[in-house]
C-alpha cells in the first residue's frame, strides 16, 4: 500500500491496524533503564495525593513532571 493511501485511510478514520506489522514495532529513544531515587516522605505523600487525584500511578506523575521540566530546560 502506498503511503498516500495509508494516510487517506487514517484521515478518514478507518482502522489501519490491520495494515501494520506490530511484531516489528519499536519505540525509538524509549529504551528504559531502572534508577533508584530517594525522596523525603513529604514529597512521597504529595506525589501520591496528586497521583490519586489524577487517577494514575505515582511513577507516571514523576515521569510526566520530569519530562516537562527537561523539555523546558532544552527550549
N, C-alpha and C positions, 0 to 999 in steps of 0.2 A: 504494500500500500504506500502510495506517495504521501509525503509529509503534509501536503496541502489537503488531501482527502482526510487524513487523520485529524488535522486541525479543524476541518469543517465539521466532522462528526462530533468532536469535543465541543465546539462552539454551539452546535445545535442541541447539546445536552444529551447526546447519545452515550450509552455506556460503552466506553472504549477499553475496558479492562480485558475483554476477550481478545483484543488485538495486541496485548502486551505479553512478553515472556517474563513473568515475575520471578522465575527461578534465577535469572541473571541480574535482577535489580540490585542496585547498590546505592549507598548514600555517600557521595564523595565528601571528604573532610568531616565525616561523622563518626569515625572510629573513636571508641570510648576507652578511657583509662580511669580506673578507680583511684581516688585520692581520699585520704582521711583528713578531716578538718575538725579542730576542736572549737566549739562555740561556748560562750558563757550561757548559763541556764536562762537568764532573762531573754537572751536572743532566741534560744530554742522555743521558749514559751510564746514569744512574739511571732516567730515563724509559724508555729503550729496554729496559732489563732488566725493568722491570715490565710493559711492553707485551708483551714476548716471553713472560713468564710467563703473562699472561692471554690471549695469542693475538690481540691487537688492535693496530692501528697506534698509533704514538706520539701522533698527533693526538687519537685517541679518549681516551687517558688524560688528556691536558691538558684536553679539553673536559669530561670527567666530573668531574675534580677541581675545576675552576673552577666548574662548576655546583653541585657540593655545597657549596663554600665560600660562594658567593653566596647559596644558599638558607639556610645557617646565619646569614649576616650579616643577612638580611632577616627572620629569625624573631624 
